[in-house]
Amino acid sequence: MNGSIYEKFTAEKSLIYIAIGAILIVAIIIFYLFVVYSKESIQVLLPNGAEEWEIGQTYEITWKAKGIDKVGIVLFKGAEPKWIAENVNAKLGKYEWKIYPGQEYGSGFWIAVVEYPWREGNKIDYSDGAFAITFPELASCDYLSIEQEWLYLPNDLPNLRRVFITEETYTGNLDGLQGADEICQTEADNQGFSGTWQAFLGGDSDEDLAIERLKRTYRGIDGVFIAAAPSATLIRGATCHRLLAKNFDEFLTKLSGLVIVNQEKFEQGFLQDMDNLWLGRLDEKSKKNCTGIADVLSNPYGALAEKYSFTTTCQNWTQGDKFVVGYPVPKEEPKPSFPTCYTPSGQFTDAVAVGALASGLENKDSVFTLYQGKYCDSKQKLLCIEE
């Protein structure tokens, strides 16, 4: 009897151990499935460093993703990211990237695949090493023109006129028109653009209108206007440049007009800078004085005197302040004599703002204008044209 009890107890004990073991195995499986296997992760597979990818070709970006529905793909060089693709099905594990002309090339590029939509704390992985983007050797600029659906010209064609917008921004104190020209020349030299350069900028007098100054260069306003920065180098050593306009009149026309139309005419960087240019008096249509400051004209609570500037060229590009000397007037001190203006409605007012004519957007950001008033302490860029 005692033996049978012992055997029964031993059998029951074995069953308990088996049950405990089974429970542990099930727990481990559940842990693996729901904690380890389902843990969100991304791993970039290609590019992973040392590749050379050529502009004009298509390459496969690949990754592994776990527990993630959508991904985005980002190109890095330095601190500036650029989206390649957004809202991609993560399960695909690959994306065909066509590298179009206009893409910056060189070494030091990285790919990141991120959990999309991106927010702080999302999963992200980078290629293990930097890769290079190269440009193919071309026999002509036609390839670029076809890819971009825009005409590119080789720089060895006759009578081309290069144009660029400065990288730096400046207040209205440019040390005069000569100082503005020197700024253009310095930035051109720094960017490796040969030749002599002049700021497309007008002064106070009719002789110093921006167009009149350009006419006094040795080519006058002649030439086919192209972007100064090359987009490609040909086998023979010439460089390809985006066509901006067939002549000066067409170029000037393209500097104004609807934003949606200009998006088809200029590269994105050039288009953005068009909202940020000092221009002064361009032609005989330009105001000589009493220009309204665009940013504050519509403010019903601002002082009327602060909305108008007697100067239209930051006092011939020697002034970088917002208001004239003596304004605002300290309490209990006599009011000095300020410049005066009449508003378009005929209202008389002091004009204590110091402003100049510049490019800008009006009509709810839909139309560019070359005659917008801005305070002289604003930071603007210069449009530089090769003489």
C-alpha positions as CSV (number, residue, x, y, z in Angstrom):
1,M,0.0,0.0,0.0
2,N,2.8,2.4,0.9
3,G,4.4,1.5,-2.4
4,S,1.3,2.4,-4.4
5,I,1.0,5.8,-2.6
6,Y,4.6,6.6,-3.3
7,E,4.2,5.7,-6.9
8,K,1.1,7.8,-7.2
9,F,2.8,10.8,-5.5
10,T,5.8,10.4,-7.9
11,A,3.6,10.3,-10.9
12,E,1.6,13.4,-9.8
13,K,4.9,15.2,-9.1
14,S,6.2,14.4,-12.6
15,L,3.0,15.7,-14.1
16,I,3.4,18.9,-12.1
17,Y,6.9,19.3,-13.5
18,I,5.7,18.6,-17.0
19,A,2.9,21.2,-16.6
20,I,5.3,23.8,-15.2
21,G,7.8,23.1,-18.1
22,A,5.0,23.4,-20.6
23,I,3.9,26.7,-19.1
24,L,7.5,28.0,-19.2
25,I,7.8,27.0,-22.9
26,V,4.6,28.7,-23.8
27,A,5.7,31.8,-21.9
28,I,9.0,31.9,-23.7
29,I,7.2,31.5,-27.1
30,I,4.8,34.3,-26.2
31,F,7.6,36.5,-25.0
32,Y,9.5,35.9,-28.3
33,L,6.5,36.5,-30.5
34,F,5.2,39.6,-28.7
35,V,8.4,41.1,-27.3
36,V,11.4,40.0,-29.4
37,Y,9.9,39.1,-32.8
38,S,7.3,42.0,-32.8
39,K,9.8,44.7,-31.6
40,E,9.9,47.6,-34.1
41,S,13.2,47.9,-36.0
42,I,14.6,49.2,-39.3
43,Q,17.9,48.3,-40.9
44,V,19.3,49.9,-44.1
45,L,20.9,47.4,-46.4
46,L,21.8,49.5,-49.5
47,P,23.5,51.8,-49.9
48,N,25.8,50.9,-47.1
49,G,29.0,52.9,-47.8
50,A,31.6,53.3,-50.6
51,E,29.1,53.0,-53.5
52,E,29.2,55.4,-56.4
53,W,25.8,56.2,-57.8
54,E,25.6,58.1,-61.0
55,I,23.1,60.9,-61.8
56,G,20.7,59.8,-64.5
57,Q,20.6,56.2,-63.3
58,T,18.1,54.3,-61.1
59,Y,19.3,52.5,-58.0
60,E,17.6,50.3,-55.4
61,I,17.5,51.4,-51.8
62,T,16.8,48.4,-49.6
63,W,16.0,47.8,-46.0
64,K,14.6,45.4,-43.4
65,A,11.7,46.6,-41.3
66,K,9.9,44.8,-38.4
67,G,6.7,46.0,-36.8
68,I,6.4,49.1,-38.9
69,D,3.8,49.9,-41.6
70,K,5.2,52.9,-43.5
71,V,8.7,54.3,-44.0
72,G,10.2,57.4,-45.5
73,I,13.6,57.7,-47.2
74,V,15.9,60.7,-46.5
75,L,19.2,61.8,-48.2
76,F,21.7,63.5,-45.9
77,K,24.8,65.5,-46.6
78,G,25.9,67.5,-43.6
79,A,22.9,68.6,-41.5
80,E,20.5,69.3,-44.4
81,P,18.0,66.4,-45.0
82,K,16.2,65.9,-48.3
83,W,13.2,63.6,-48.7
84,I,13.6,61.0,-51.5
85,A,10.3,59.2,-50.8
86,E,7.5,59.4,-48.2
87,N,4.8,57.1,-47.1
88,V,6.3,53.9,-48.6
89,N,5.0,50.4,-47.6
90,A,7.6,49.1,-45.2
91,K,7.0,45.5,-46.2
92,L,8.3,46.2,-49.7
93,G,11.8,46.5,-48.4
94,K,13.0,48.4,-51.4
95,Y,12.6,51.6,-53.4
96,E,13.7,52.5,-56.9
97,W,15.5,55.9,-56.8
98,K,15.9,57.7,-60.1
99,I,18.7,60.3,-59.5
100,Y,17.7,63.3,-61.7
101,P,20.0,66.0,-63.0
102,G,20.0,68.9,-60.6
103,Q,20.8,66.6,-57.7
104,E,24.0,67.8,-55.9
105,Y,26.9,65.4,-56.5
106,G,30.1,64.5,-54.7
107,S,31.1,62.4,-51.7
108,G,29.7,62.3,-48.2
109,F,26.1,61.3,-48.8
110,W,24.1,59.1,-46.4
111,I,20.7,57.4,-46.6
112,A,18.3,57.1,-43.7
113,V,15.1,55.0,-43.6
114,V,12.7,56.3,-41.0
115,E,9.4,55.3,-39.5
116,Y,6.8,57.4,-41.3
117,P,5.3,59.9,-40.6
118,W,8.3,61.1,-38.8
119,R,8.1,62.2,-35.2
120,E,10.6,62.3,-32.3
121,G,11.2,58.8,-31.0
122,N,10.4,57.0,-34.2
123,K,12.7,54.2,-35.5
124,I,15.4,55.3,-37.9
125,D,18.5,53.7,-39.4
126,Y,21.4,55.1,-41.5
127,S,23.6,53.5,-44.1
128,D,26.8,52.2,-42.3
129,G,29.0,54.5,-44.4
130,A,29.0,57.4,-46.8
131,F,28.5,56.9,-50.5
132,A,29.2,59.2,-53.5
133,I,26.9,60.6,-56.2
134,T,28.7,61.2,-59.5
135,F,27.8,62.9,-62.7
136,P,28.3,61.0,-66.0
137,E,30.5,62.4,-68.7
138,L,28.3,63.9,-71.3
139,A,28.9,64.8,-74.9
140,S,26.2,67.5,-74.9
141,C,23.7,69.2,-72.6
142,D,20.8,67.6,-74.5
143,Y,20.6,64.8,-71.9
144,L,20.0,67.3,-69.1
145,S,17.4,69.2,-71.2
146,I,15.4,66.0,-71.8
147,E,15.5,64.8,-68.2
148,Q,14.6,68.2,-66.7
149,E,12.3,69.2,-69.6
150,W,14.1,72.5,-69.6
151,L,16.8,73.8,-71.9
152,Y,20.4,73.6,-70.7
153,L,23.2,75.3,-72.7
154,P,26.9,74.7,-72.8
155,N,29.0,77.7,-71.5
156,D,31.1,77.8,-74.7
157,L,28.1,79.1,-76.7
158,P,28.6,82.8,-77.7
159,N,27.0,85.8,-75.8
160,L,25.9,84.0,-72.7
161,R,25.2,86.1,-69.6
162,R,25.5,84.3,-66.3
163,V,23.3,85.2,-63.3
164,F,23.3,84.3,-59.7
165,I,21.7,85.4,-56.4
166,T,24.1,85.9,-53.4
167,E,24.3,83.3,-50.8
168,E,24.6,85.9,-48.0
169,T,22.0,88.5,-47.0
170,Y,22.6,92.2,-46.4
171,T,20.9,95.2,-44.8
172,G,20.3,98.3,-46.9
173,N,23.7,99.7,-45.9
174,L,25.7,98.3,-48.9
175,D,28.3,101.1,-49.0
176,G,26.4,102.5,-52.0
177,L,26.1,101.0,-55.5
178,Q,29.8,100.5,-55.7
179,G,29.7,98.5,-52.5
180,A,26.9,96.3,-53.9
181,D,28.9,95.6,-57.0
182,E,31.9,94.7,-54.9
183,I,29.7,92.3,-52.9
184,C,28.6,90.5,-56.1
185,Q,32.2,90.3,-57.3
186,T,33.4,88.9,-54.0
187,E,30.7,86.2,-53.9
188,A,31.3,85.4,-57.5
189,D,35.0,84.9,-56.8
190,N,34.3,82.8,-53.8
191,Q,32.0,80.5,-55.8
192,G,34.6,80.2,-58.6
193,F,32.7,82.3,-61.2
194,S,35.2,84.1,-63.4
195,G,34.6,87.4,-65.0
196,T,33.3,90.8,-63.8
197,W,30.0,91.0,-62.0
198,Q,27.6,93.8,-61.2
199,A,24.6,94.0,-58.8
200,F,21.3,94.5,-60.6
201,L,20.4,97.4,-58.3
202,G,19.2,100.9,-58.8
203,G,20.1,104.1,-57.1
204,D,18.3,107.4,-56.4
205,S,19.1,109.2,-59.6
206,D,17.6,108.5,-63.0
207,E,21.1,107.8,-64.3
208,D,21.5,105.1,-61.7
209,L,18.4,103.1,-62.5
210,A,19.3,99.4,-62.4
211,I,18.6,99.0,-66.1
212,E,20.6,102.1,-67.0
213,R,23.5,100.8,-65.0
214,L,23.4,97.5,-66.9
215,K,23.2,99.3,-70.2
216,R,26.5,101.0,-69.3
217,T,28.3,97.6,-69.2
218,Y,30.3,96.7,-72.3
219,R,27.5,94.4,-73.5
220,G,24.7,96.6,-72.4
221,I,21.6,94.4,-71.9
222,D,22.5,92.0,-74.7
223,G,23.0,88.3,-74.1
224,V,21.3,85.0,-73.4
225,F,20.7,84.7,-69.6
226,I,21.7,81.5,-67.9
227,A,22.2,80.3,-64.3
228,A,25.8,80.9,-63.2
229,A,26.2,77.6,-61.4
230,P,26.9,74.6,-63.7
231,S,24.7,71.6,-63.6
232,A,27.1,69.2,-65.4
233,T,30.5,69.1,-67.0
234,L,30.9,67.8,-70.6
235,I,33.6,65.5,-71.9
236,R,35.2,68.4,-73.7
237,G,35.4,70.4,-70.5
238,A,32.5,72.8,-71.1
239,T,29.7,73.1,-68.5
240,C,25.9,73.0,-68.8
241,H,23.8,75.8,-67.5
242,R,20.1,76.2,-67.1
243,L,18.6,78.7,-69.5
244,L,16.8,81.6,-67.7
245,A,15.8,83.7,-70.6
246,K,16.6,84.3,-74.3
247,N,17.0,88.1,-73.7
248,F,16.9,90.7,-71.0
249,D,13.3,91.7,-71.5
250,E,12.2,88.1,-71.1
251,F,14.4,87.7,-68.0
252,L,12.9,90.8,-66.4
253,T,9.4,89.6,-67.1
254,K,10.2,86.3,-65.5
255,L,11.2,88.0,-62.3
256,S,7.5,88.9,-61.8
257,G,4.3,87.1,-62.4
258,L,2.4,84.2,-60.8
259,V,4.2,81.9,-58.5
260,I,2.6,78.9,-60.1
261,V,3.9,79.9,-63.5
262,N,7.4,80.8,-62.2
263,Q,7.7,77.3,-60.6
264,E,8.1,76.0,-64.2
265,K,10.7,78.6,-65.0
266,F,13.2,78.6,-62.2
267,E,14.8,76.1,-60.0
268,Q,13.4,75.9,-56.4
269,G,16.3,77.7,-54.7
270,F,16.3,80.6,-57.2
271,L,12.5,80.9,-56.9
272,Q,12.6,81.1,-53.1
273,D,15.3,83.8,-53.3
274,M,13.1,85.9,-55.6
275,D,11.1,86.9,-52.5
276,N,14.2,88.3,-50.9
277,L,16.1,90.7,-53.2
278,W,17.1,94.3,-52.9
279,L,16.4,96.0,-56.2
280,G,15.9,99.8,-55.7
281,R,14.8,101.8,-58.7
282,L,14.7,99.5,-61.7
283,D,13.4,101.8,-64.5
284,E,11.5,105.0,-65.1
285,K,8.3,103.5,-63.5
286,S,10.0,103.1,-60.2
287,K,9.0,105.5,-57.4
288,K,11.5,108.2,-56.4
289,N,10.1,108.6,-52.9
290,C,7.3,107.9,-50.5
291,T,7.1,104.1,-50.8
292,G,4.9,102.1,-48.5
293,I,6.4,99.3,-46.3
294,A,4.5,96.2,-47.4
295,D,4.7,94.3,-44.1
296,V,2.9,97.0,-42.1
297,L,0.6,98.8,-44.6
298,S,-2.3,96.5,-43.8
299,N,-1.9,96.8,-40.0
300,P,-4.7,99.1,-38.8
301,Y,-3.1,99.7,-35.4
302,G,0.4,100.7,-36.6
303,A,1.5,104.3,-36.7
304,L,0.9,105.8,-40.2
305,A,4.3,107.5,-40.1
306,E,6.0,104.1,-39.7
307,K,4.4,102.8,-42.8
308,Y,6.0,105.1,-45.3
309,S,9.6,105.8,-46.3
310,F,10.7,108.9,-48.1
311,T,13.6,107.1,-49.6
312,T,13.3,104.1,-52.0
313,T,16.9,103.1,-52.0
314,C,17.9,103.1,-48.3
315,Q,19.4,106.6,-48.9
316,N,21.3,105.4,-51.9
317,W,22.2,102.2,-50.1
318,T,24.0,103.7,-47.2
319,Q,21.4,103.2,-44.5
320,G,20.6,100.0,-42.6
321,D,18.2,101.3,-40.0
322,K,14.4,100.9,-39.6
323,F,13.5,104.5,-38.7
324,V,15.0,107.9,-39.4
325,V,17.3,109.5,-36.7
326,G,15.2,111.1,-33.9
327,Y,12.3,108.7,-34.1
328,P,10.7,107.7,-31.8
329,V,10.6,111.1,-30.1
330,P,11.4,110.9,-26.4
331,K,8.6,112.3,-24.2
332,E,8.6,116.0,-23.3
333,E,11.0,116.7,-26.2
334,P,10.1,118.9,-29.1
335,K,9.3,116.9,-32.3
336,P,12.0,117.2,-35.0
337,S,11.2,117.8,-38.6
338,F,10.7,114.5,-40.4
339,P,10.3,113.8,-44.1
340,T,6.7,113.9,-45.2
341,C,4.6,112.0,-47.8
342,Y,1.1,111.7,-49.1
343,T,-0.5,108.3,-49.0
344,P,-2.2,106.9,-52.2
345,S,-5.5,108.2,-50.8
346,G,-4.1,111.7,-50.4
347,Q,-3.6,111.6,-46.7
348,F,-0.6,113.7,-45.4
349,T,1.8,112.0,-43.0
350,D,5.3,112.1,-41.6
351,A,7.5,109.3,-43.2
352,V,9.8,108.0,-40.5
353,A,10.5,104.6,-42.0
354,V,13.7,104.0,-43.8
355,G,12.9,101.7,-46.7
356,A,13.8,100.6,-50.2
357,L,12.2,98.8,-53.2
358,A,12.7,95.1,-53.2
359,S,11.2,91.9,-54.7
360,G,8.4,90.2,-52.8
361,L,5.1,88.4,-52.9
362,E,1.7,90.0,-52.9
363,N,-1.9,89.0,-53.4
364,K,-1.8,86.2,-50.8
365,D,1.6,84.9,-51.8
366,S,0.5,84.2,-55.4
367,V,2.2,87.0,-57.4
368,F,5.8,88.3,-57.4
369,T,6.4,92.0,-57.6
370,L,9.7,94.0,-58.1
371,Y,8.4,97.1,-56.4
372,Q,7.7,96.1,-52.8
373,G,8.8,98.4,-50.0
374,K,10.8,96.9,-47.1
375,Y,12.6,98.3,-44.1
376,C,16.3,98.9,-44.6
377,D,17.2,96.8,-41.6
378,S,15.8,93.8,-43.4
379,K,18.2,91.1,-44.5
380,Q,18.0,90.7,-48.3
381,K,20.1,89.2,-51.1
382,L,21.4,90.7,-54.3
383,L,20.9,89.7,-57.9
384,C,24.3,89.6,-59.7
385,I,24.7,89.7,-63.5
386,E,27.9,89.0,-65.4
387,E,29.1,92.1,-67.3
